Amino acid sequence: MNEYEHLISLQFDNTGRDQGAGDPANDLMPEAGGPARILIVDDDVRMRESVRDLLEMHGHSCELAAGGRQALELLARDSFDLALLDIAMPGMSGVELLKRIAADHPDLSVIMVSGETSFENATQALRLGAADFLRKPYSPADLLCSIDSVLHKRCLQQAVQQMNARLAISEERHRFIIENSPDIIYMLDAEGRFTFVNERVEQVLGYARDEIIGRHFLELVPPEDHERVAWVINERRTGKRASQEVELRLVHKSSGFVTRSGSLHTVPVELNAMGVYGKGGGEGSGPFLGTYGVIRDISARKRSEALINYQLNHDLLTGLPNRALFQDRLQQAISRARRERSGFALMFLDMDRFKAVNDSYGHLVGDALLQTVARIMRSYVRDSDTLARLGGDEFTLLLPQVEQVADAERIARKIIERFREPLDIEGHELFASFSIGIAMYPEHGTTEEELVRHADLAMYHVKKRSRRGHAVYEPSMDAVPAVHPALESELRKALAGRQLEVMLQPQQYTATGELAGAEALLRWHHPEKGLVMPGDFIPFAEESGLIVELGDWVLRETCRLIGERFRDPAHRDLVISVNV
C-alpha cells in the first residue's frame, strides 16, 4: 500500500466512527484556533486531494496547488493561516517555496512534509522558518495533531502580538495624555531630584525638560519658602494624608535657578503629591522610591481673584478705594492709634453743585469730572493716606500720620485752592469746589461712627455757611439741627402739603414813591421748626435735585398771585422778579 492509499484508508476508517466527544481526532482540534484557511501544496494530485478531504471533514477550508508557482499565485490573491508544503516537487522545490514564503509572507505558518527521513532536511526546514516537519507516511492523527499544535502556537503568537499592539497603543495614549496634560507631572527620587517631568514645565516655568532632570526640587523654590514647602513637594505620605491642593510659588526660568535670595519671578501653583514605595509595601512598610506629583498653574485664577478683590474694594469709576475698603482702613488706623497712643485726621469732602453738572451736561461729563477730580486729589496724598469715594460726589481722606489740626487744615486749603482754576472736561470749562469737614482722633471721636459723623457735621456746617471751604468739627455743631439727611423727604412733604409760601415784597421808585413792581420771596412754614428761611434749605434742594421742582412751584405760585392781586390795568407795567 503506498502513502496516499494508507492515508485514505485511515481517513475512511475515521469516518465510520462517532464524531462526538470521544473522537480522538476531535480532541486534537485547537480550542482557540477554530477553522483555518489552509493551503496544500503537493505535486501528487491524489495526495493533496485526500489531505483536503480529511481537513475539510474537520472544519478547515482548503485550497490546492500542484507546485510552487501556483502556490505563490494563490498567496498573492488570498490569505491563509497555514501551508502544507511537500519538499520534493518538480520545478520549485518545497525548500525554495519556503524561502519565498518567509520573505514575502512572514505571517504564514508552514508545515513541511517529506518522504525523506534525513535529519538534515528537517533541520533545514525548521531553520528556514517552518513551524513543524512531518515524515511520510503519516497518520491522520499525526497530521491533525501537528496542525492543531501549529495553529494553537499561531493563535498564541497573534494574541501576544495583539497584546503588544494594545500595550503600545496604551503606552502611546498614556504618553500623549501625560505630555499634553495642562498640569506639570513630575517624579522625584528618594533624594528629591527630578527623574521625570513632562513638557508642560516649559510652558509654565520656562525650563526645558532636560534642564530639570537631575536637579533638586529646592532649586525651583524661593529661599523664604523652603521650610514651608520642603516636605510638600518631596511628599512621603500616601492616601488621605498626602499633600492635596497646596498653594505655593515656583521660580520661573527668567530668574534662573535659585542660588541666593533676591527679587525672583515666581509662578503661583497648586500641588498634589504622594510618596511612591517599592513592591510589597506602602508607606512605612516598603522602600521609599521617591515622590509622584501634579503641579497646576493657577496664575489665571490668582489674577481673577485679584481682580474680584479689587472690584470689591475699589470704586470702578475713579479707581479709588470704596466705602468697604475705607471702613477697613479707618478701623486699622483707630487700632494702631489706640495701640501707639497717637492720633490722625479724617476729612469728609463733598463736591459742590455736582448734580447741576450732571443735569446740565449729562452723566458722561459728570463721570469724567469725577475721574479728573480723583486724579488731581491723588497728587495730594501719600502712600500711607487713603483717599476714598463713598459714592456720588462724596469723598473721604484718611490721614494716619497727621496728628495736628493745623496740618489737616493746611492740606484742606491746598485742595480747595487747587480747584479754583477751571477744568477742561470733555471740551467744557467746568469749576469744581469742595466743602470739607475735618475730625481728629481722639479729640473728636474714638470710634468709626463718631469720626465719620463729626466730619460729616463739619462738612455740613461749611455747606450751610457758604460752600467752598473747610471746617474743623466743634461740639457746638451737634446743636445745629441735623436736618440734612431727612431734608429731602421733608421738602417733598412741604411741596405736597402747602407748607411753602410765596410772599411778594413791593418795590417802589425812590423819587416818586410809586409802585414799580415786587420781588417773590419763598418761605417755609415747618410744622415743627416754625419759619425756615431759604438759606437753610435751598442749598440742599440744589444738591438733591428738588430745586427744579421747587422752582416750578414758585413760578406757578407767583403767577397765581399776580393774577389775583394785579388785575388793575394801572399795574400792567409792573415788574415781578423771581430768583431761579
C-alpha positions as CSV (number, residue, x, y, z in Angstrom):
1,M,0.0,0.0,0.0
2,N,1.5,3.4,-1.0
3,E,1.4,6.6,1.0
4,Y,-1.9,8.1,-0.2
5,E,-3.7,4.7,-0.1
6,H,-2.6,4.4,3.5
7,L,-3.9,7.9,4.3
8,I,-7.2,7.3,2.6
9,S,-7.8,4.0,4.3
10,L,-7.2,5.6,7.7
11,Q,-9.4,8.5,6.7
12,F,-12.3,6.3,5.8
13,D,-11.7,4.4,9.0
14,N,-12.2,7.6,10.9
15,T,-15.4,8.5,9.1
16,G,-17.2,5.5,10.4
17,R,-16.6,6.5,14.0
18,D,-18.9,8.7,16.2
19,Q,-17.8,12.3,15.8
20,G,-18.7,13.1,19.4
21,A,-16.6,14.0,22.4
22,G,-14.8,10.6,22.4
23,D,-13.4,11.0,18.9
24,P,-9.6,11.3,19.3
25,A,-9.4,13.4,16.1
26,N,-11.8,16.0,17.6
27,D,-9.8,16.0,20.7
28,L,-6.9,17.2,18.6
29,M,-8.7,20.2,17.2
30,P,-7.4,23.5,18.7
31,E,-9.9,25.2,21.1
32,A,-8.6,28.7,20.5
33,G,-7.9,28.4,16.7
34,G,-11.1,27.1,15.3
35,P,-11.4,26.5,11.5
36,A,-8.4,27.7,9.5
37,R,-7.6,28.6,5.9
38,I,-5.0,26.0,4.7
39,L,-3.0,25.9,1.5
40,I,-2.0,22.4,0.5
41,V,1.0,22.2,-2.0
42,D,1.9,18.8,-3.4
43,D,2.6,17.6,-6.9
44,D,0.7,14.4,-6.3
45,V,-2.9,15.1,-7.1
46,R,-4.4,12.2,-5.1
47,M,-2.2,13.0,-2.1
48,R,-3.3,16.7,-1.9
49,E,-7.0,15.9,-2.5
50,S,-7.1,13.2,0.2
51,V,-5.5,15.7,2.7
52,R,-8.0,18.3,1.6
53,D,-10.9,15.9,2.2
54,L,-9.5,15.0,5.7
55,L,-9.1,18.6,6.8
56,E,-12.4,19.8,5.4
57,M,-14.1,17.0,7.4
58,H,-12.7,18.7,10.5
59,G,-14.0,22.2,9.6
60,H,-11.0,23.7,7.7
61,S,-11.2,25.5,4.4
62,C,-8.5,24.3,1.9
63,E,-7.0,25.4,-1.4
64,L,-4.8,23.1,-3.6
65,A,-1.7,23.9,-5.5
66,A,0.3,21.5,-7.7
67,G,3.5,23.4,-7.4
68,G,5.4,26.3,-6.0
69,R,4.4,28.9,-8.7
70,Q,0.7,28.1,-8.4
71,A,1.1,28.4,-4.6
72,L,2.6,31.8,-4.9
73,E,-0.2,32.9,-7.2
74,L,-2.8,31.8,-4.7
75,L,-0.9,33.5,-1.9
76,A,-0.8,36.8,-3.9
77,R,-4.5,37.0,-4.2
78,D,-5.7,35.3,-1.0
79,S,-4.8,35.0,2.7
80,F,-4.1,31.7,4.6
81,D,-3.4,30.7,8.1
82,L,-1.3,27.6,7.3
83,A,0.5,26.0,4.4
84,L,1.4,22.3,4.0
85,L,4.4,22.0,1.7
86,D,5.9,18.9,0.1
87,I,9.6,19.2,-0.1
88,A,10.2,17.1,-3.2
89,M,8.3,18.9,-6.1
90,P,9.4,19.4,-9.7
91,G,10.2,23.0,-10.8
92,M,10.3,24.9,-7.5
93,S,11.1,22.7,-4.5
94,G,9.4,23.0,-1.2
95,V,12.5,24.5,0.3
96,E,12.7,27.2,-2.3
97,L,9.0,27.9,-1.8
98,L,9.5,28.1,1.9
99,K,12.2,30.7,1.4
100,R,9.8,32.8,-0.7
101,I,7.1,32.5,1.8
102,A,9.4,33.5,4.7
103,A,10.4,36.6,2.7
104,D,7.0,37.7,1.2
105,H,4.5,36.2,3.7
106,P,6.2,36.1,7.1
107,D,2.9,35.7,9.0
108,L,2.0,32.4,7.3
109,S,2.7,29.3,9.3
110,V,4.2,26.4,7.3
111,I,4.4,22.6,7.9
112,M,6.9,20.8,5.7
113,V,6.1,17.3,4.5
114,S,8.8,14.9,3.1
115,G,9.2,11.3,2.3
116,E,12.9,11.5,3.1
117,T,13.8,10.7,6.7
118,S,17.2,12.5,6.9
119,F,17.8,14.7,9.9
120,E,19.3,17.4,7.6
121,N,16.0,18.0,5.7
122,A,14.1,18.5,8.9
123,T,16.8,20.8,10.4
124,Q,17.0,22.9,7.2
125,A,13.2,23.3,7.1
126,L,12.9,24.4,10.7
127,R,15.9,26.8,10.3
128,L,14.2,28.4,7.3
129,G,11.1,29.1,9.3
130,A,8.9,26.0,9.1
131,A,6.7,25.5,12.2
132,D,6.8,21.7,12.0
133,F,8.1,18.8,9.9
134,L,6.2,15.6,9.1
135,R,7.6,12.5,7.5
136,K,5.6,10.4,5.1
137,P,3.7,8.3,5.6
138,Y,1.9,9.9,8.5
139,S,-1.4,9.1,10.1
140,P,-4.4,11.4,10.1
141,A,-4.0,11.8,13.8
142,D,-0.3,12.9,13.3
143,L,-1.4,15.4,10.7
144,L,-4.2,16.8,12.7
145,C,-2.1,16.9,15.9
146,S,0.6,18.9,14.0
147,I,-1.9,21.3,12.5
148,D,-3.5,21.7,15.9
149,S,-0.2,22.5,17.5
150,V,0.9,24.9,14.8
151,L,-2.5,26.7,14.8
152,H,-2.5,26.9,18.6
153,K,1.0,28.3,18.6
154,R,-0.1,30.8,15.9
155,C,-3.1,31.8,18.0
156,L,-0.8,32.4,20.9
157,Q,1.6,34.4,18.8
158,Q,-1.3,36.5,17.4
159,A,-2.6,37.1,21.0
160,V,0.9,38.2,22.1
161,Q,1.1,40.5,19.0
162,Q,-2.3,41.9,19.7
163,M,-1.4,42.4,23.4
164,N,1.8,44.1,22.4
165,A,-0.1,46.3,20.0
166,R,-2.6,47.2,22.7
167,L,0.2,47.9,25.1
168,A,1.9,50.0,22.5
169,I,-1.3,51.9,21.9
170,S,-1.9,52.2,25.6
171,E,1.6,53.4,26.3
172,E,1.3,55.9,23.4
173,R,-2.1,57.0,24.8
174,H,-0.7,57.5,28.3
175,R,2.4,59.2,26.9
176,F,0.1,61.5,24.9
177,I,-2.1,62.2,28.0
178,I,0.9,62.9,30.2
179,E,2.7,65.1,27.6
180,N,-0.4,67.0,26.7
181,S,-1.6,67.4,30.3
182,P,-2.4,71.0,31.3
183,D,-0.5,70.3,34.5
184,I,3.1,69.6,35.3
185,I,3.6,65.9,36.1
186,Y,6.8,65.0,37.9
187,M,8.7,62.3,39.7
188,L,11.4,62.7,42.3
189,D,13.9,60.1,43.5
190,A,14.4,59.4,47.2
191,E,16.9,62.3,47.3
192,G,14.5,64.8,46.0
193,R,15.9,65.1,42.5
194,F,13.8,65.1,39.4
195,T,13.8,61.8,37.5
196,F,10.8,62.7,35.2
197,V,8.9,65.8,34.3
198,N,6.5,66.3,31.3
199,E,6.8,69.0,28.7
200,R,4.3,71.3,30.4
201,V,7.1,72.5,32.6
202,E,8.5,74.6,29.7
203,Q,5.2,76.4,29.2
204,V,4.6,77.1,32.9
205,L,8.2,77.7,34.3
206,G,10.2,78.2,31.1
207,Y,12.6,75.4,31.6
208,A,13.3,72.7,29.0
209,R,12.7,69.2,30.4
210,D,16.5,68.4,30.1
211,E,17.3,71.4,32.3
212,I,15.1,70.0,35.1
213,I,16.1,66.3,35.1
214,G,18.7,65.6,37.8
215,R,18.2,68.9,39.7
216,H,17.0,69.1,43.3
217,F,13.4,70.4,43.7
218,L,14.5,73.2,46.1
219,E,16.3,74.9,43.2
220,L,12.8,75.8,42.0
221,V,11.6,77.2,45.3
222,P,12.2,80.7,46.7
223,P,14.5,80.6,49.7
224,E,12.0,82.1,52.1
225,D,9.6,79.2,51.2
226,H,12.0,76.3,51.7
227,E,10.9,75.4,55.2
228,R,7.2,75.7,54.5
229,V,7.1,73.6,51.3
230,A,10.1,71.2,51.6
231,W,8.0,68.3,52.7
232,V,5.2,69.1,50.4
233,I,6.9,68.8,47.0
234,N,9.1,65.9,48.3
235,E,6.0,64.2,49.8
236,R,6.4,60.8,51.5
237,R,2.9,60.3,52.7
238,T,0.2,58.4,50.8
239,G,-3.6,58.3,50.8
240,K,-5.6,60.9,52.5
241,R,-2.6,62.1,54.5
242,A,-0.7,63.1,51.3
243,S,-0.5,66.7,50.2
244,Q,-3.6,67.9,48.4
245,E,-4.3,71.3,46.7
246,V,-1.4,73.0,48.4
247,E,-0.7,76.5,47.1
248,L,2.9,77.6,46.7
249,R,5.3,79.5,44.4
250,L,7.9,78.2,42.0
251,V,10.7,80.2,40.3
252,H,10.4,80.9,36.6
253,K,13.4,80.4,34.4
254,S,13.7,84.2,33.8
255,S,15.0,84.4,37.4
256,G,17.4,81.5,36.9
257,F,17.7,78.6,39.3
258,V,17.6,79.7,42.9
259,T,21.1,80.2,44.4
260,R,20.5,83.2,46.6
261,S,17.7,85.4,47.9
262,G,16.6,88.4,45.9
263,S,13.8,89.5,43.6
264,L,12.5,86.5,41.8
265,H,9.9,86.0,39.1
266,T,7.6,83.3,40.6
267,V,4.6,81.4,39.4
268,P,1.7,80.6,41.7
269,V,0.9,76.9,41.6
270,E,-1.3,74.3,43.3
271,L,0.3,70.9,44.1
272,N,-0.9,67.4,44.8
273,A,1.8,64.8,45.7
274,M,2.2,61.4,47.2
275,G,5.0,59.1,48.2
276,V,6.0,56.1,46.0
277,Y,7.1,52.9,47.6
278,G,8.6,49.6,46.4
279,K,6.7,46.4,45.7
280,G,5.2,44.6,48.6
281,G,4.6,47.7,50.8
282,G,3.1,51.1,51.1
283,E,4.0,53.9,53.4
284,G,6.1,52.7,56.2
285,S,6.3,49.1,55.0
286,G,8.3,49.2,51.8
287,P,11.4,51.0,50.5
288,F,10.7,54.7,49.7
289,L,11.4,55.2,46.0
290,G,10.5,58.9,45.6
291,T,7.6,61.2,45.0
292,Y,4.9,61.5,42.3
293,G,3.2,64.9,42.0
294,V,1.0,67.1,39.9
295,I,1.5,70.8,39.7
296,R,-1.2,73.1,38.3
297,D,-0.5,76.7,37.2
298,I,-3.1,78.9,39.0
299,S,-1.8,82.2,37.6
300,A,-5.1,82.9,35.8
301,R,-7.1,82.0,38.9
302,K,-5.0,84.3,41.1
303,R,-5.4,87.2,38.6
304,S,-9.2,86.6,38.6
305,E,-9.2,86.6,42.4
306,A,-7.1,89.8,42.5
307,L,-9.5,91.4,40.0
308,I,-12.5,90.4,42.0
309,N,-10.9,91.6,45.2
310,Y,-10.0,94.9,43.6
311,Q,-13.6,95.3,42.3
312,L,-15.0,94.5,45.8
313,N,-12.8,97.2,47.4
314,H,-12.4,99.9,44.8
315,D,-14.7,102.3,43.0
316,L,-14.6,101.2,39.4
317,L,-15.1,104.8,38.0
318,T,-12.3,106.5,39.7
319,G,-10.1,103.6,40.9
320,L,-10.2,104.9,44.4
321,P,-10.9,102.7,47.5
322,N,-14.6,102.4,48.1
323,R,-16.6,102.6,51.3
324,A,-15.8,99.0,52.3
325,L,-12.0,99.5,52.0
326,F,-12.2,102.9,53.6
327,Q,-14.0,101.5,56.6
328,D,-11.4,98.7,56.9
329,R,-8.5,101.3,56.7
330,L,-10.3,103.5,59.2
331,Q,-10.6,100.7,61.7
332,Q,-6.9,99.8,61.2
333,A,-6.0,103.4,61.8
334,I,-8.1,103.5,65.0
335,S,-6.5,100.3,66.3
336,R,-2.9,101.5,65.5
337,A,-3.5,104.9,67.0
338,R,-5.0,103.3,70.2
339,R,-2.1,101.0,70.4
340,E,0.6,103.7,69.8
341,R,-1.3,106.4,71.7
342,S,-1.2,108.6,68.6
343,G,-3.7,110.5,66.5
344,F,-4.8,111.0,62.9
345,A,-7.1,113.2,60.8
346,L,-10.2,112.3,58.8
347,M,-11.7,114.6,56.1
348,F,-15.2,114.4,54.6
349,L,-15.2,116.1,51.2
350,D,-18.4,116.9,49.3
351,M,-18.3,118.3,45.8
352,D,-20.4,121.5,45.5
353,R,-23.2,121.6,42.8
354,F,-22.2,118.3,41.2
355,K,-25.8,117.5,40.4
356,A,-26.1,120.7,38.4
357,V,-23.2,119.5,36.2
358,N,-24.9,116.1,35.7
359,D,-28.2,117.8,34.9
360,S,-26.7,120.3,32.5
361,Y,-24.0,118.3,30.7
362,G,-25.1,114.7,31.2
363,H,-23.7,111.8,33.2
364,L,-20.7,111.1,30.8
365,V,-19.4,114.6,31.6
366,G,-20.2,114.2,35.3
367,D,-18.2,110.9,35.3
368,A,-15.3,112.5,33.5
369,L,-15.3,115.3,36.1
370,L,-15.2,112.8,39.0
371,Q,-12.3,110.9,37.3
372,T,-10.3,114.2,36.8
373,V,-11.0,115.4,40.4
374,A,-9.9,112.0,41.8
375,R,-6.7,112.1,39.8
376,I,-5.9,115.6,41.0
377,M,-6.6,114.8,44.6
378,R,-4.4,111.7,44.5
379,S,-1.4,114.0,44.0
380,Y,-2.0,115.5,47.4
381,V,-2.0,112.2,49.3
382,R,0.9,110.0,50.4
383,D,1.1,106.2,50.2
384,S,0.1,105.9,53.8
385,D,-3.1,108.0,53.2
386,T,-6.4,106.7,51.9
387,L,-8.5,108.8,49.5
388,A,-11.8,107.0,49.0
389,R,-15.0,107.7,47.1
390,L,-18.1,106.7,49.1
391,G,-20.5,107.3,46.3
392,G,-21.9,110.1,44.2
393,D,-19.8,113.2,44.9
394,E,-18.8,112.2,48.4
395,F,-15.1,111.5,49.2
396,T,-13.2,110.8,52.4
397,L,-9.5,111.3,53.1
398,L,-7.8,109.4,55.9
399,L,-4.5,110.9,57.1
400,P,-3.0,108.5,59.6
401,Q,0.2,110.4,60.0
402,V,-1.4,113.8,60.6
403,E,-1.9,114.4,64.3
404,Q,-2.2,118.2,64.4
405,V,-5.3,120.1,63.3
406,A,-3.2,122.8,61.7
407,D,-1.6,120.2,59.4
408,A,-5.0,118.9,58.4
409,E,-6.3,122.4,57.7
410,R,-3.3,123.1,55.6
411,I,-4.0,120.1,53.4
412,A,-7.7,121.1,53.1
413,R,-6.7,124.6,52.0
414,K,-4.3,123.2,49.3
415,I,-7.1,121.0,47.9
416,I,-9.5,124.0,47.9
417,E,-7.0,126.3,46.2
418,R,-6.1,123.7,43.6
419,F,-9.7,123.7,42.3
420,R,-10.1,127.4,42.0
421,E,-8.8,127.1,38.4
422,P,-11.3,125.8,35.7
423,L,-11.0,122.2,34.5
424,D,-11.3,121.2,30.8
425,I,-13.8,118.3,30.9
426,E,-14.8,116.8,27.5
427,G,-14.4,120.2,25.9
428,H,-16.3,122.0,28.7
429,E,-14.8,124.5,31.1
430,L,-16.1,123.5,34.5
431,F,-15.3,124.6,38.0
432,A,-15.1,122.1,40.9
433,S,-15.2,123.1,44.6
434,F,-15.4,121.2,47.8
435,S,-16.9,121.6,51.2
436,I,-14.6,119.8,53.6
437,G,-15.2,118.7,57.2
438,I,-12.4,117.6,59.5
439,A,-12.5,115.4,62.5
440,M,-9.4,114.4,64.6
441,Y,-8.7,111.3,66.6
442,P,-9.1,111.1,69.5
443,E,-10.3,114.6,70.2
444,H,-13.4,114.4,68.1
445,G,-14.2,110.7,68.4
446,T,-12.7,107.3,69.2
447,T,-14.9,105.1,67.1
448,E,-15.5,104.8,63.4
449,E,-19.1,106.0,63.7
450,E,-18.2,109.1,65.8
451,L,-15.4,110.2,63.5
452,V,-17.4,109.9,60.3
453,R,-20.5,111.6,61.8
454,H,-18.4,114.5,63.2
455,A,-16.5,115.0,59.9
456,D,-19.9,115.0,58.1
457,L,-21.3,117.6,60.5
458,A,-18.3,119.8,60.0
459,M,-18.8,119.5,56.2
460,Y,-22.5,120.3,56.5
461,H,-21.5,123.4,58.5
462,V,-19.5,124.5,55.5
463,K,-22.3,123.8,53.1
464,K,-24.7,125.8,55.2
465,R,-22.3,128.7,55.6
466,S,-21.0,129.3,52.1
467,R,-19.7,126.2,50.5
468,R,-16.1,126.0,49.1
469,G,-14.2,125.9,52.3
470,H,-13.4,123.7,55.3
471,A,-14.3,123.5,58.9
472,V,-13.0,121.5,61.9
473,Y,-15.6,119.8,64.0
474,E,-16.7,121.5,67.2
475,P,-19.0,120.2,69.8
476,S,-21.3,123.2,69.2
477,M,-22.1,121.7,65.8
478,D,-24.1,119.0,67.4
479,A,-26.6,121.7,68.5
480,V,-27.2,122.6,64.9
481,P,-30.3,120.7,63.7
482,A,-29.1,117.9,61.6
483,V,-31.9,118.2,59.2
484,H,-30.0,117.4,56.0
485,P,-30.3,113.6,56.0
486,A,-34.1,113.9,56.2
487,L,-34.4,117.3,54.5
488,E,-35.3,115.9,51.0
489,S,-38.2,113.9,52.5
490,E,-39.5,117.0,54.4
491,L,-39.2,119.2,51.4
492,R,-41.3,116.8,49.3
493,K,-43.9,116.8,52.1
494,A,-43.8,120.7,52.2
495,L,-44.5,120.8,48.4
496,A,-47.4,118.4,48.7
497,G,-48.8,119.8,52.0
498,R,-48.7,123.5,51.1
499,Q,-46.2,124.4,53.8
500,L,-44.4,126.7,51.4
501,E,-45.5,130.3,50.8
502,V,-44.5,132.9,48.2
503,M,-44.5,136.4,49.6
504,L,-44.5,139.4,47.2
505,Q,-42.3,142.2,48.6
506,P,-43.2,145.6,47.0
507,Q,-40.5,147.6,45.2
508,Q,-41.0,151.4,44.8
509,Y,-39.4,154.2,42.8
510,T,-37.3,156.2,45.3
511,A,-38.1,159.6,43.7
512,T,-41.9,159.3,43.4
513,G,-42.8,156.5,45.8
514,E,-44.8,154.9,43.1
515,L,-45.1,151.1,42.9
516,A,-42.5,149.7,40.5
517,G,-43.0,146.0,41.0
518,A,-42.4,143.3,43.5
519,E,-39.9,140.5,44.4
520,A,-41.2,137.0,45.1
521,L,-39.7,135.6,48.3
522,L,-40.1,131.9,49.4
523,R,-40.8,131.0,53.0
524,W,-41.2,127.5,54.6
525,H,-43.7,127.1,57.4
526,H,-42.4,123.9,59.0
527,P,-44.9,122.3,61.3
528,E,-42.3,121.6,64.0
529,K,-39.5,124.1,63.4
530,G,-41.6,127.1,62.5
531,L,-40.4,129.5,59.9
532,V,-37.4,128.2,57.9
533,M,-35.5,130.7,55.8
534,P,-34.4,129.9,52.2
535,G,-30.7,129.9,53.2
536,D,-31.4,126.8,55.4
537,F,-32.9,124.6,52.7
538,I,-32.2,126.0,49.2
539,P,-28.6,124.6,49.2
540,F,-29.9,121.1,49.9
541,A,-32.7,121.5,47.4
542,E,-30.0,122.2,44.8
543,E,-27.9,119.2,45.9
544,S,-30.8,116.8,45.9
545,G,-32.3,118.0,42.6
546,L,-35.5,119.2,44.2
547,I,-34.6,122.7,43.2
548,V,-36.1,122.2,39.7
549,E,-39.5,121.1,41.2
550,L,-39.3,123.8,43.8
551,G,-38.6,126.4,41.2
552,D,-41.5,125.3,39.1
553,W,-43.8,125.6,42.1
554,V,-42.5,129.1,42.9
555,L,-43.1,130.3,39.3
556,R,-46.7,128.8,39.2
557,E,-47.5,130.3,42.6
558,T,-46.1,133.7,41.7
559,C,-48.2,133.8,38.5
560,R,-51.3,132.9,40.5
561,L,-50.7,135.7,42.9
562,I,-50.1,138.2,40.1
563,G,-53.4,137.1,38.6
564,E,-55.2,137.7,41.9
565,R,-53.6,140.9,43.1
566,F,-52.6,142.9,39.9
567,R,-55.8,142.8,37.8
568,D,-56.0,146.6,37.7
569,P,-54.8,148.0,34.3
570,A,-52.7,150.5,36.1
571,H,-50.5,147.7,37.2
572,R,-49.9,146.4,33.7
573,D,-46.3,147.6,33.6
574,L,-45.2,146.3,37.0
575,V,-42.1,144.1,37.0
576,I,-42.2,140.9,39.2
577,S,-38.8,139.4,39.9
578,V,-38.3,135.7,40.9
579,N,-34.9,134.3,41.8
580,V,-34.4,131.0,39.9
